[in-house]
Amino acid sequence: MEELAATRFELPNGVIALVPMRNVVLFPHVLMPVTVGRVKSIAAVEHALQSNTPIGIVLQKDPAIDDPGIDALCPIGTVANVVRHITSADGLRHAVCQGIERFRIKELVEGYPFLAVRIQRIDESELISTQAEALAMQLRERAVEILSLLPGVPAELAHALQATRAPSHLADITASLLDTEVNEKQMLLETLRTEERLQKVLEILSRRIEVLRLSQEIGERTKEQLEDRERKFLLREQLKTIQKELGESDGNDQEIEQLGEAITNAGMPDEIEAQARKELQRLQRMPGASSEYSMLHTYLEWMTELPWRLPADPPIDLNTARQILEADHFGLDRVKQRIVEFLAVQKLKPQGRAPILCFVGPPGVGKTSLGQSIARALQRPFVRVSLGGVHDEAEMRGHRRTYIGAMPGNIVQCLRKAGARNCVMMLDEVDKMSASLHGDPSAALLEVLDPEQNSTFRDNYLGVPFDLSRVIFIATANVIDNVPPPVRDRMEIIDLPGYTREEKLQIALRYLVHRQREANGLAEAQCELTVEALEGIIANYTHEAGVRQFEREIGRVMRHAAMRIADDERLQVRVDAADLDAILGPAKFEHEIGLRTSLPGVATGLAWTPVGGDILFIEATRVSGRGQLILTGQLGDVMKESAQAALTLLKAHANDLNIPAAMFDGIDVHVHVPAGAIPKDGPSAGVAMFVALTSLFTDRPVHHDVAMTGEISLRGLVLPVGGIKEKVLAAQRAGLRRVLLPARNQKDLREVPEATRSELQFVLLETVADAIQASLGERGSGRAGSEFKLV
């Protein structure tokens, strides 16, 4: 721009620098500020300032065009002098221009950094007709009148209009003051005859005067009303008046009438309907603008939308229910049998109090889907209340209406969503609730689950009792020990321990493969996942009681197939066990039982976890010391006591085991449970710890295919433990062949699937002597060569 400013241009006679304007029309004899920002327009202003020549101001037809040509400009503009100019910080030029005379564009002149056009100046006739004088006189009066109607107009402007004598000058000045469209101003600029231009300006001015007069009258009437009443009351009265003039009834009256009809149709009990009618009368007396009006209106909406009426129960067909359960789930025979029993009781005694079933098991075993199957079998709506992380009692009972933003509790909200008082409601993750400063939600859940109380359940927001006795509640939990005892006492616990490998394979063949194939947009003929591949995924890529991770791995295989088929739609992908390493990567789990138990002092225990059973390695060694017992591996208090009891029992029976007493002198015994970052606790590792210590001191290794569970007493008795099915399934997943169990847990083997029982050998233990006999090999058979070996 500095180089452009330094260059001077000489324009021929009749040629002028042109500045197109987007929404500005400059009239002759008028002083007006303009702003230019386009490069060519700035160059034109700079040229005018340097050469002390006028510029041409012209309106462009389309304001959206950034670089208009001559065809995009109006044909007539105004020659103007730049009286003053300044440059702002953003580079724009602000200039004050004085209009001189009209001009007509003849042609564009090329070769300049700005728009240069050849013009024809339009001279105004000096002859003033009598009609022009009369029109000018009337225009002057009208202009003074409109200035009196506008607020804040300086008096000097009226004096300037009175002092303007030339009719053409008066028409241009008045036209520039008009608040009208820019196209209308351009029309006045292009009106060359003085009489005609005066007439048009006078017509526009008359319309504006009428509008201003009417606006002034409205303002005066409003001001008078504001002096008589308060502003809020006036606004309400004006709204009512407008609605009456339009023939519309009061909006609040319509809402109240609709609420009254909804209360009638809701089917509330008589005492609750009387309470709702009372609240409706309060609402009718309230002003619509008050905050309590909206709060009470919302409350009545909740009351009318709840399912107060009890719908007819559809007939229960047990055969259909069995078919639904078999179609939705594989295995779980005892669980399905209990559900069919539950449905049979519902069929024989529909008005009876249904027991609250609680499905307990690790993630991914189908707890939630079982509830959905029950709802399908009963042909009732299904709703789910997620209780994970709930720590506020108000989330169960609702907030009191006195609080801002109050809402009913989750139970009432789900009932409204279900639309039926006999729905199937799943209380998911009841073991994940926690008490806080805001109350104990499990205490509020007691009233929901207690059949003696839930017929009069009272939500704090509703403030009236609601009958939940016909709602079929089904709960789910991962760990039943985390459920408070009073809540646990009101539910019937049904365990879902997990699936065997065979069950997982059948679930994949029946459900998972088909579901993941559809989810990834594949047809059945496009991708085939062999049985061997599914077995490989189960054995080497998953380590869980459920099938959730199993389904994710199947999804990864399907996505790999989808990527290949997307490149070649004619391709048919067949995935076998040998292809898993390339698709899913190296195996995530390996069977290391033989390696881990090849030395004396290492035993394999079985443990129960919230996500199913698992194997637990217990390693023992002795070092020089002062007779201490060292325990590592994030052990809890129960396991520490089991280790101490095992060592004491071993010392007490050292003679029976042919262990010299001198072996315990001057040494420390170190018991370690690997995976130290994972906390471990529970009363089921006593047998494994005793066997590991006996193996260490007798130099007899534990058989590599043996796992054990059970607690011990100081008398050498093997005590029963829980979670037998989960632990047995874990032993099967780990590739073990023999499982040592307490004899008093023999009855729990009936819960283990027949296929698993036939695959494993079970040894029932009465005393620790039975465990030693079943688990230890010959003396010294585990040590080859050196005394120490890295494993």
ROBARO-332230 format. One line per field, with one value per residue (C-alpha): x negated, y negated, z. Coordinates in Angstrom, 2 decimals, m for minus. Layout:
N
u: [X; ...]
v: [Y; ...]
w: [Z; ...]
This chain:
791
u: [0.00; m2.92; m4.17; m0.68; m0.59; m3.95; m2.76; m0.85; 1.56; 2.79; 6.35; 7.63; 10.39; 13.78; 12.26; 12.72; 11.62; 14.64; 15.46; 18.28; 20.36; 22.35; 25.20; 24.48; 26.01; 24.44; 26.55; 25.20; 24.87; 24.71; 21.79; 21.50; 18.86; 17.96; 15.71; 13.68; 11.70; 11.24; 7.85; 9.16; 11.38; 8.49; 6.34; 9.06; 9.22; 5.41; 5.35; 8.00; 6.04; 2.71; 4.03; 6.59; 9.31; 12.83; 13.93; 17.09; 19.37; 21.70; 23.91; 23.25; 26.30; 25.31; 23.55; 22.16; 19.77; 16.26; 14.82; 17.69; 17.35; 19.11; 22.15; 22.57; 22.79; 25.75; 25.56; 25.78; 23.63; 22.34; 19.12; 17.68; 14.72; 12.83; 13.01; 11.26; 9.94; 8.32; 6.85; 7.88; 5.67; 7.31; 6.35; 9.76; 10.07; 12.70; 13.42; 15.87; 17.15; 19.01; 21.41; 21.07; 23.19; 24.63; 22.84; 23.60; 21.09; 20.19; 17.36; 14.60; 11.03; 8.37; 4.80; 5.27; 5.05; 8.53; 11.79; 11.53; 14.55; 15.39; 18.38; 20.93; 21.71; 25.41; 26.04; 29.07; 31.34; 31.11; 34.68; 37.02; 40.65; 43.63; 44.59; 41.09; 41.35; 44.69; 43.43; 40.29; 42.37; 44.54; 41.46; 39.80; 42.84; 43.02; 39.32; 39.56; 42.60; 40.82; 37.82; 40.16; 41.41; 37.93; 36.27; 32.79; 32.63; 30.42; 32.18; 29.44; 30.74; 34.15; 32.51; 30.37; 33.46; 35.20; 32.15; 31.96; 33.75; 32.95; 35.67; 33.22; 30.83; 33.72; 34.87; 31.38; 30.74; 34.14; 33.69; 30.38; 32.10; 34.84; 34.86; 35.66; 34.20; 31.00; 32.67; 35.32; 32.60; 30.87; 34.19; 34.33; 30.74; 31.60; 34.67; 33.21; 36.24; 36.53; 40.35; 40.56; 37.85; 39.60; 42.87; 41.31; 39.46; 42.68; 44.59; 41.95; 41.81; 45.59; 45.58; 42.84; 44.72; 47.83; 45.80; 44.11; 47.43; 48.97; 45.91; 46.09; 49.76; 49.06; 46.25; 48.48; 51.24; 48.73; 47.30; 50.73; 51.40; 48.00; 48.90; 52.06; 50.86; 47.75; 45.74; 46.12; 49.86; 50.13; 48.31; 50.68; 53.72; 52.42; 51.91; 55.47; 56.80; 54.88; 56.14; 59.74; 59.37; 58.02; 60.84; 58.53; 59.26; 56.79; 53.81; 53.74; 57.41; 56.74; 53.88; 55.94; 58.84; 56.52; 55.04; 58.53; 59.40; 56.12; 56.81; 60.24; 58.77; 55.73; 57.66; 56.19; 57.51; 60.18; 58.03; 55.15; 57.51; 58.94; 55.39; 54.70; 57.96; 56.96; 53.60; 55.37; 57.54; 54.41; 52.92; 56.02; 55.75; 52.05; 50.79; 49.21; 45.96; 45.17; 42.41; 44.66; 47.12; 44.65; 43.53; 47.11; 47.98; 45.06; 46.13; 49.67; 48.28; 46.27; 49.34; 51.51; 48.89; 48.22; 49.86; 52.37; 54.66; 53.68; 53.87; 55.07; 52.32; 51.73; 52.04; 48.80; 47.85; 45.13; 44.21; 43.71; 41.65; 39.43; 38.95; 38.02; 35.48; 33.97; 33.80; 32.17; 29.76; 27.72; 27.04; 28.06; 30.49; 31.10; 31.62; 34.12; 35.94; 36.27; 37.58; 40.20; 41.23; 41.51; 43.74; 45.85; 46.64; 47.53; 49.91; 51.66; 51.85; 51.63; 52.52; 49.87; 46.71; 43.95; 40.53; 37.72; 35.12; 31.51; 29.15; 25.60; 22.61; 19.59; 19.97; 21.00; 22.97; 26.38; 27.99; 29.66; 30.77; 32.45; 34.62; 35.53; 36.48; 38.77; 40.48; 40.97; 42.41; 44.83; 45.60; 45.04; 42.99; 39.36; 37.50; 34.03; 32.89; 29.10; 27.99; 24.25; 22.70; 25.97; 25.10; 28.03; 31.23; 33.17; 32.31; 34.54; 37.21; 37.16; 36.66; 39.14; 41.06; 39.75; 36.36; 35.60; 35.33; 37.00; 37.81; 39.27; 36.93; 35.67; 38.45; 41.26; 39.45; 39.13; 42.80; 43.76; 41.48; 42.96; 46.53; 47.75; 48.04; 47.32; 44.07; 40.87; 38.31; 34.65; 32.61; 29.19; 25.95; 27.50; 24.05; 22.66; 24.70; 22.97; 24.00; 22.97; 23.84; 27.04; 28.37; 28.25; 30.05; 30.08; 32.29; 34.75; 34.61; 35.91; 39.39; 39.36; 38.39; 40.43; 43.81; 45.29; 44.42; 44.20; 48.00; 47.80; 44.47; 44.20; 42.01; 40.94; 41.83; 45.31; 46.15; 48.83; 48.58; 48.11; 48.76; 45.67; 46.95; 47.73; 44.29; 42.04; 38.61; 35.49; 32.09; 28.56; 25.22; 21.64; 20.77; 23.59; 21.34; 21.42; 25.22; 26.37; 27.82; 31.33; 31.60; 30.16; 32.72; 35.58; 34.30; 33.92; 30.34; 29.78; 26.12; 24.84; 21.23; 20.05; 19.78; 17.65; 15.64; 18.29; 21.03; 19.03; 18.54; 22.27; 23.11; 20.75; 22.19; 25.78; 25.61; 22.27; 20.95; 24.27; 24.61; 21.09; 21.43; 24.53; 22.92; 20.05; 22.19; 21.23; 23.37; 23.19; 21.51; 18.86; 17.16; 16.88; 15.40; 14.53; 15.14; 11.38; 10.92; 13.58; 11.97; 8.62; 10.08; 11.63; 8.39; 5.76; 7.42; 10.00; 9.82; 13.26; 16.36; 18.72; 18.59; 18.19; 14.48; 15.08; 17.59; 15.15; 12.49; 15.04; 15.83; 12.13; 12.06; 15.19; 13.72; 10.61; 12.80; 14.85; 11.68; 10.64; 14.11; 14.40; 11.39; 12.81; 16.55; 16.31; 13.92; 15.07; 13.09; 12.61; 10.87; 9.26; 7.26; 3.99; 5.12; 5.73; 2.12; 2.10; 5.49; 5.53; 1.81; m0.04; 1.92; 2.73; 2.92; 0.69; 0.88; m2.17; m1.08; m3.86; m6.57; m5.29; m5.01; m8.20; m10.00; m9.18; m7.45; m5.04; m1.31; 1.66; 4.68; 8.15; 9.66; 12.98; 13.09; 15.97; 15.45; 15.39; 12.92; 9.16; 6.04; 3.58; m0.09; m1.59; m5.37; m7.36; m11.09; m13.37; m16.38; m18.75; m17.15; m15.60; m12.51; m10.23; m7.38; m7.66; m4.51; m4.44; m1.98; 0.61; 2.17; 5.13; 5.47; 7.36; 4.67; 1.92; 3.62; 3.98; 0.23; m0.60; 1.78; 0.28; m3.27; m2.22; m0.39; m3.46; m5.72; m3.23; m3.22; m6.93; m7.61; m4.73; m6.10; m9.71; m10.88; m13.79; m13.07; m16.47; m15.22; m13.16; m16.10; m17.90; m15.74; m13.01; m10.10; m9.03; m5.58; m4.88; m1.76; m2.71; m0.82; m1.71; 0.08; 3.45; 4.78; 5.75; 7.77; 10.26; 10.63; 9.79; 5.99; 5.11; 4.76; 2.66; 0.33; m0.07; m0.82; m3.37; m5.16; m5.09; m6.47; m9.27; m10.35; m9.94; m11.57; m8.61; m7.15; m3.41; m1.92; m1.72; 1.91; 3.32; 5.17; 6.72; 8.99; 10.10; 9.27; 7.48; 7.72; 4.92; 6.21; 5.48; 9.10; 10.00; 12.89; 15.46; 15.33; 17.59; 17.52; 16.91; 18.43; 16.45; 13.20; 13.80; 14.49; 11.27; 9.35; 10.82; 9.92; 6.33; 5.93; 5.75; 6.83; 7.24; 9.01; 8.74; 11.89; 13.07; 15.23; 18.00; 18.21; 19.19; 22.81; 21.68; 20.38; 23.96; 23.90; 20.91; 21.91; 21.74; 19.20; 16.82; 17.26; 16.43; 13.29; 11.81; 10.88; 12.05; 10.38; 12.36; 10.30; 11.13; 7.70; 4.47; 3.00; 5.39; 4.14; 0.48; 1.14; 3.06; 0.79; m2.88; m5.28; m8.33; m11.07; m13.64; m11.86; m11.50; m15.17; m17.41; m21.03; m21.60; m19.80; m18.47; m16.95; m15.39; m11.83]
v: [0.00; m2.34; m1.71; m2.49; m5.68; m6.73; m6.36; m9.29; m8.92; m11.59; m10.99; m12.36; m14.94; m13.45; m10.45; m10.06; m7.55; m5.51; m4.16; m1.54; m1.50; 1.45; m0.21; m3.95; m6.54; m10.00; m12.94; m16.25; m19.07; m16.54; m15.90; m12.22; m9.91; m6.78; m3.81; m1.98; 1.21; 2.78; 2.33; 0.54; m1.75; m2.68; m3.38; m5.67; m7.66; m7.89; m9.15; m11.79; m13.00; m13.19; m14.82; m16.98; m15.79; m14.58; m10.97; m9.27; m7.60; m5.03; m2.25; 1.34; 3.42; 6.57; 5.89; 9.45; 8.84; 7.99; 6.79; 5.29; 4.42; 1.64; 3.84; 4.41; 0.66; m1.67; m4.01; m7.29; m8.36; m11.49; m13.42; m14.22; m15.93; m14.23; m16.80; m14.79; m11.30; m9.06; m5.52; m3.12; m0.45; 2.28; 0.59; m0.87; m4.44; m6.66; m9.68; m12.59; m13.36; m16.40; m15.65; m18.06; m16.91; m13.84; m11.96; m9.16; m6.37; m6.12; m3.57; m1.88; m3.11; m0.40; m0.68; m2.01; m0.30; m1.59; m1.78; m4.68; m5.57; m8.17; m10.14; m12.61; m15.26; m16.04; m19.75; m20.91; m23.41; m26.86; m27.63; m27.19; m26.63; m27.75; m24.12; m23.39; m26.37; m25.11; m21.56; m22.83; m24.89; m21.88; m19.63; m22.10; m22.07; m18.31; m17.96; m20.28; m18.29; m14.95; m16.40; m17.40; m13.78; m12.29; m12.31; m13.75; m15.71; m18.82; m22.14; m23.20; m20.62; m22.27; m25.70; m24.30; m22.99; m26.37; m28.13; m25.91; m27.82; m25.91; m23.24; m20.69; m21.13; m20.75; m17.55; m16.02; m16.98; m15.68; m12.46; m11.81; m12.15; m9.64; m6.30; m4.20; m1.43; m2.10; m1.14; m3.79; m6.38; m5.35; m5.83; m9.39; m9.99; m8.84; m11.11; m14.05; m16.36; m18.57; m18.59; m14.84; m14.31; m16.71; m14.87; m11.46; m12.73; m14.30; m11.02; m9.05; m11.72; m11.66; m7.91; m8.19; m10.96; m8.78; m5.91; m8.17; m9.69; m6.27; m5.12; m8.25; m7.63; m4.05; m5.21; m7.80; m5.25; m2.80; m5.52; m6.36; m2.71; m2.36; m5.25; m3.46; 0.10; 1.99; 3.27; 7.01; 6.75; 4.65; 7.24; 9.96; 7.78; 6.92; 10.61; 11.40; 8.49; 9.59; 13.17; 11.92; 9.69; 12.67; 14.92; 17.20; 18.40; 18.05; 20.40; 21.14; 22.04; 24.49; 26.12; 26.41; 27.89; 30.44; 31.36; 31.84; 34.23; 36.09; 36.53; 37.95; 40.42; 41.42; 43.93; 42.78; 44.13; 41.88; 40.35; 39.67; 38.15; 35.87; 34.73; 34.05; 32.06; 29.97; 29.17; 28.35; 25.77; 24.19; 24.07; 22.36; 19.54; 18.94; 16.33; 18.04; 16.08; 17.28; 19.85; 22.08; 22.35; 24.20; 26.42; 27.43; 27.88; 30.32; 32.21; 32.70; 33.86; 36.55; 37.60; 37.96; 39.82; 42.60; 45.99; 46.02; 48.56; 52.23; 53.70; 57.22; 59.82; 61.65; 65.46; 67.26; 70.17; 72.23; 73.98; 70.61; 69.48; 72.55; 71.90; 68.27; 69.26; 71.93; 69.55; 66.76; 68.78; 71.96; 74.02; 72.62; 75.53; 74.99; 71.27; 71.89; 74.44; 71.89; 69.27; 71.68; 72.49; 68.77; 68.35; 71.35; 69.82; 66.56; 68.44; 70.30; 67.34; 64.04; 61.98; 63.60; 61.91; 62.78; 63.53; 61.16; 63.08; 61.94; 63.26; 63.31; 64.02; 62.57; 60.14; 61.51; 64.58; 63.23; 61.82; 58.85; 60.84; 63.38; 60.58; 59.56; 63.15; 63.25; 60.07; 61.61; 64.76; 62.74; 60.36; 57.36; 54.16; 54.37; 51.48; 51.37; 49.33; 49.01; 48.80; 48.75; 45.79; 44.65; 43.01; 40.66; 41.87; 39.28; 41.17; 43.99; 42.06; 38.80; 35.22; 33.23; 30.70; 27.79; 28.10; 26.44; 29.02; 31.74; 34.99; 38.38; 41.27; 43.83; 46.30; 43.86; 42.61; 46.15; 46.86; 43.82; 45.03; 48.56; 47.28; 50.32; 51.07; 54.77; 54.31; 56.31; 54.03; 55.03; 53.54; 53.83; 53.91; 53.84; 54.56; 51.28; 48.94; 47.05; 44.90; 41.26; 38.04; 37.93; 41.17; 44.89; 45.86; 49.53; 48.58; 46.96; 50.11; 52.14; 50.63; 51.41; 55.06; 55.88; 57.34; 56.19; 52.56; 51.98; 51.83; 48.38; 47.16; 43.42; 41.32; 38.03; 36.08; 37.56; 37.42; 40.11; 43.93; 45.93; 49.67; 51.59; 55.00; 56.00; 55.03; 58.04; 57.06; 58.85; 57.90; 58.56; 58.48; 59.55; 60.22; 61.00; 60.27; 56.57; 56.45; 55.31; 58.21; 56.67; 56.29; 59.77; 61.21; 60.00; 61.65; 65.20; 65.70; 67.57; 68.15; 67.95; 69.10; 69.14; 71.28; 74.27; 74.36; 76.50; 74.09; 71.13; 72.90; 73.57; 69.99; 68.74; 71.06; 70.17; 66.47; 64.64; 65.40; 64.54; 61.34; 60.12; 61.05; 58.86; 56.05; 55.86; 55.99; 59.48; 62.19; 65.76; 66.93; 64.20; 65.18; 68.61; 69.07; 72.71; 74.64; 75.07; 71.29; 70.70; 73.26; 71.54; 68.18; 69.69; 71.40; 68.84; 65.40; 65.34; 66.07; 65.27; 66.87; 65.12; 64.56; 60.80; 60.79; 63.86; 61.88; 58.97; 61.31; 62.72; 59.14; 58.51; 61.51; 60.27; 56.78; 58.32; 60.26; 57.12; 55.22; 57.91; 58.23; 54.45; 54.60; 57.54; 58.15; 61.53; 62.84; 65.52; 65.53; 68.72; 68.31; 71.37; 71.83; 71.33; 67.85; 66.50; 65.51; 63.23; 61.71; 61.48; 61.52; 63.97; 65.96; 63.93; 66.92; 69.97; 73.09; 73.05; 75.50; 78.00; 75.36; 73.67; 76.91; 78.69; 77.82; 78.77; 75.97; 74.94; 75.78; 74.77; 73.47; 72.51; 69.13; 67.40; 63.86; 61.50; 62.34; 66.13; 68.74; 68.59; 70.61; 69.39; 70.42; 70.66; 70.81; 71.58; 71.61; 71.55; 69.33; 68.78; 66.72; 66.68; 68.83; 66.14; 66.61; 64.14; 63.55; 61.60; 61.16; 58.68; 61.24; 60.34; 61.14; 64.38; 65.78; 64.70; 66.65; 69.67; 69.58; 69.39; 72.25; 74.36; 73.86; 74.63; 77.78; 78.87; 78.46; 80.36; 83.33; 83.18; 86.63; 88.20; 86.68; 87.76; 84.16; 83.70; 81.05; 79.51; 78.42; 75.66; 74.25; 71.17; 70.67; 68.33; 69.68; 67.43; 67.97; 65.99; 65.77; 64.34; 61.48; 59.31; 56.25; 58.02; 58.14; 61.67; 62.87; 65.55; 68.74; 71.33; 71.46; 73.41; 76.80; 75.36; 73.61; 76.75; 78.86; 76.28; 76.23; 80.03; 80.30; 77.90; 79.67; 83.23; 82.45; 83.96; 81.93; 81.45; 83.20; 80.69; 81.46; 81.12; 78.12; 77.87; 75.78; 75.96; 74.56; 76.42; 76.56; 77.10; 80.65; 81.37; 81.39; 80.05; 77.56; 76.81; 73.65; 71.89; 71.20; 74.85; 74.61; 71.49; 73.07; 76.32; 74.43; 72.47; 75.73; 76.98; 73.75; 74.05; 77.57; 79.37; 82.98; 83.59; 81.38; 81.83; 80.72; 80.90; 83.99; 81.82; 80.03; 83.20; 82.04; 78.92; 81.09; 81.56; 77.95; 78.67; 79.57; 83.24; 82.61; 80.95; 83.68; 86.38; 84.53; 84.02; 86.40; 85.32; 86.31; 85.66; 84.70; 85.45; 84.53; 83.01; 86.52; 87.21; 84.06; 85.07; 88.55; 87.26; 84.38; 85.14; 87.22; 89.23; 87.63; 85.81; 86.42; 82.73; 81.82; 82.71; 81.67; 78.50; 77.71; 74.43; 73.96; 70.93; 71.66]
w: [0.00; 0.64; m2.95; m4.25; m2.27; m3.67; m7.29; m8.78; m11.65; m14.02; m15.13; m18.48; m18.59; m17.89; m16.07; m12.32; m9.65; m8.57; m5.11; m5.15; m1.96; m0.70; 1.22; 1.04; m1.30; m1.25; m2.44; m3.78; m1.26; 1.59; 3.95; 4.83; 6.39; 4.40; 5.21; 2.56; 3.01; m0.42; m2.05; m5.13; m3.09; m0.78; m3.84; m5.24; m1.98; m1.85; m5.42; m4.65; m1.65; m3.50; m6.65; m4.84; m7.24; m6.50; m6.49; m7.63; m5.06; m6.63; m5.23; m6.35; m7.20; m5.28; m1.96; m1.88; m4.81; m3.58; m6.90; m8.93; m12.58; m14.38; m15.01; m11.28; m10.53; m10.60; m13.62; m11.67; m8.74; m7.03; m7.52; m4.08; m2.48; 0.35; 3.13; 5.82; 6.29; 8.90; 8.84; 11.61; 13.17; 11.11; 7.81; 6.94; 5.57; 7.13; 4.97; 5.19; 1.69; 0.42; m2.45; m5.43; m8.36; m10.08; m12.83; m15.26; m15.95; m19.66; m19.82; m17.81; m18.25; m17.83; m16.57; m13.07; m9.65; m8.93; m10.79; m13.24; m15.37; m17.92; m16.70; m17.88; m15.31; m14.87; m14.40; m12.52; m14.15; m12.62; m13.71; m10.75; m11.63; m9.54; m8.91; m7.60; m5.24; m3.90; m3.45; m1.72; 0.69; 1.61; 1.89; 4.22; 6.51; 6.49; 7.20; 10.21; 11.40; 11.22; 13.05; 15.90; 16.16; 16.36; 19.80; 20.24; 16.93; 17.25; 16.62; 14.16; 11.67; 11.53; 11.07; 8.22; 6.42; 6.82; 5.41; 2.30; m0.44; m3.65; m4.18; m5.65; m2.72; m0.26; m1.95; m1.81; 1.81; 2.94; 0.97; 2.73; 6.12; 5.31; 7.18; 4.14; 2.00; 0.07; m3.23; m2.61; m2.01; m5.25; m7.03; m5.68; m6.79; m10.31; m10.45; m12.36; m12.69; m9.61; m9.46; m9.73; m7.11; m4.71; m5.18; m4.42; m1.37; m0.13; m0.50; 1.42; 4.10; 4.55; 5.12; 7.71; 9.51; 9.78; 11.20; 13.74; 14.80; 15.35; 17.31; 19.44; 20.18; 21.22; 23.45; 25.10; 25.76; 27.23; 29.42; 30.77; 31.62; 33.32; 35.58; 36.76; 37.43; 38.28; 35.36; 35.96; 36.48; 33.33; 31.24; 32.43; 31.68; 28.24; 27.48; 28.50; 26.43; 23.33; 23.69; 23.98; 20.93; 18.94; 20.13; 22.12; 25.65; 28.51; 28.17; 31.90; 31.86; 29.03; 30.95; 34.12; 32.19; 30.56; 33.96; 35.36; 32.55; 33.03; 36.76; 35.91; 33.40; 35.51; 37.64; 40.95; 44.25; 45.76; 48.51; 46.10; 43.52; 46.22; 47.03; 43.34; 43.00; 45.99; 44.42; 41.13; 42.91; 44.37; 40.89; 39.52; 42.07; 41.33; 38.84; 35.84; 36.19; 39.71; 40.23; 42.35; 39.43; 37.22; 40.12; 40.98; 37.30; 36.89; 40.01; 38.69; 35.34; 37.14; 39.12; 36.02; 33.96; 36.50; 35.84; 38.72; 37.05; 37.11; 33.59; 32.96; 33.20; 29.92; 30.19; 31.02; 28.75; 30.37; 27.12; 25.44; 28.44; 28.15; 24.44; 25.12; 27.78; 25.54; 22.59; 24.61; 26.79; 26.58; 29.67; 33.08; 33.54; 37.25; 36.73; 33.94; 36.09; 38.92; 36.51; 35.13; 38.72; 39.36; 36.29; 37.25; 40.64; 38.91; 36.63; 39.46; 41.84; 39.91; 42.98; 45.13; 46.31; 43.88; 45.41; 44.50; 42.51; 42.70; 40.03; 41.39; 39.19; 37.43; 34.52; 31.17; 32.31; 31.20; 34.37; 32.68; 29.64; 31.95; 33.31; 29.78; 29.00; 32.05; 30.85; 27.39; 28.88; 31.03; 28.11; 30.36; 29.92; 31.05; 32.70; 34.19; 37.20; 37.31; 40.94; 40.27; 42.05; 43.69; 47.00; 47.64; 49.25; 47.22; 44.04; 45.34; 47.26; 45.29; 46.45; 48.45; 46.39; 48.44; 46.70; 43.37; 40.61; 42.69; 40.87; 41.80; 42.55; 40.06; 40.94; 40.10; 37.00; 35.64; 36.39; 34.33; 31.55; 31.64; 31.67; 33.59; 37.32; 36.75; 34.81; 35.26; 36.93; 37.08; 39.93; 38.34; 40.36; 43.85; 45.26; 43.89; 46.12; 48.89; 51.82; 52.06; 53.88; 51.82; 53.33; 52.61; 49.37; 50.41; 53.36; 50.97; 48.85; 51.79; 51.46; 47.73; 48.18; 51.28; 50.19; 53.49; 52.77; 49.02; 48.61; 50.24; 48.89; 49.45; 47.19; 48.77; 45.63; 45.19; 48.88; 48.45; 48.63; 45.45; 45.18; 44.02; 45.04; 41.45; 40.14; 39.58; 40.90; 39.71; 41.10; 39.86; 41.67; 41.12; 44.77; 47.17; 50.19; 49.27; 49.50; 52.98; 55.00; 55.38; 51.60; 51.03; 53.44; 51.24; 48.07; 46.81; 45.67; 42.39; 41.52; 37.95; 38.45; 34.85; 31.75; 30.87; 27.66; 26.00; 27.02; 25.73; 22.41; 22.07; 23.04; 20.35; 17.70; 18.58; 19.38; 19.41; 15.92; 14.30; 16.33; 15.58; 11.91; 11.64; 13.67; 11.19; 8.05; 6.94; 5.36; 6.59; 3.38; 3.52; 6.80; 8.42; 11.88; 12.46; 15.67; 16.13; 15.91; 18.54; 20.83; 20.28; 21.27; 24.41; 25.47; 24.51; 24.34; 27.14; 30.82; 32.21; 33.65; 31.22; 27.48; 27.22; 26.33; 24.17; 22.12; 21.78; 20.37; 17.90; 16.93; 16.24; 13.91; 12.13; 11.70; 10.15; 7.73; 6.97; 6.08; 3.60; 2.09; 1.72; m0.61; m2.58; m2.18; m3.91; m1.27; 1.20; 4.45; 6.47; 9.82; 11.37; 14.58; 12.71; 11.59; 15.10; 15.73; 12.67; 13.50; 17.30; 17.98; 20.21; 22.77; 25.90; 28.26; 28.43; 30.57; 32.78; 35.45; 34.69; 34.86; 37.99; 39.99; 38.90; 42.17; 45.76; 47.63; 44.87; 45.04; 42.92; 44.81; 43.62; 44.41; 43.99; 42.54; 41.70; 38.02; 38.47; 39.65; 39.19; 40.00; 42.60; 42.85; 46.33; 46.55; 49.70; 50.39; 53.40; 54.07; 56.96; 59.69; 63.12; 62.67; 61.22; 58.74; 55.86; 53.77; 50.50; 47.64; 49.01; 51.35; 53.53; 57.22; 56.59; 54.29; 56.68; 59.45; 57.12; 56.41; 60.11; 60.88; 58.08; 59.41; 62.97; 61.83; 59.86; 62.90; 65.05; 62.64; 61.71; 63.17; 61.24; 58.03; 58.79; 59.01; 61.45; 64.06; 63.34; 59.93; 61.58; 63.55; 62.27; 59.19; 57.99; 55.94; 53.08; 51.56; 48.40; 46.24; 42.80; 41.07; 44.02; 42.68; 43.18; 46.78; 47.86; 50.80; 51.74; 53.81; 51.17; 50.84; 53.99; 52.27; 49.44; 51.88; 54.00; 50.92; 49.66; 53.03; 53.30; 49.77; 50.70; 53.90; 52.57; 49.22; 47.37; 44.45; 43.98; 40.97; 38.12; 37.25; 40.78; 42.23; 45.65; 47.84; 51.45; 54.86; 57.66; 61.42; 63.90; 64.36; 60.69; 59.56; 56.10; 56.44; 53.71; 51.60; 49.10; 45.37; 44.42; 40.97; 40.05; 41.31; 39.44; 36.21; 36.76; 37.15; 33.90; 32.07; 33.37; 31.97; 35.34; 35.70; 39.47; 42.02; 45.79; 47.63; 51.24; 51.75; 53.18; 49.81; 47.98; 47.76; 45.81; 42.96; 41.79; 40.58; 38.34; 34.75; 33.87; 31.08; 33.54; 36.17; 33.63; 32.51; 35.99; 38.81; 42.27; 45.53; 48.71; 51.74; 55.36; 56.78; 55.57; 55.34; 52.46; 50.73; 51.11; 49.80; 46.74; 45.79; 46.58; 44.48; 45.53; 47.57; 45.46; 42.16; 41.53; 41.78; 38.86; 38.98; 40.95; 44.18; 42.68; 39.28; 37.57; 36.49]
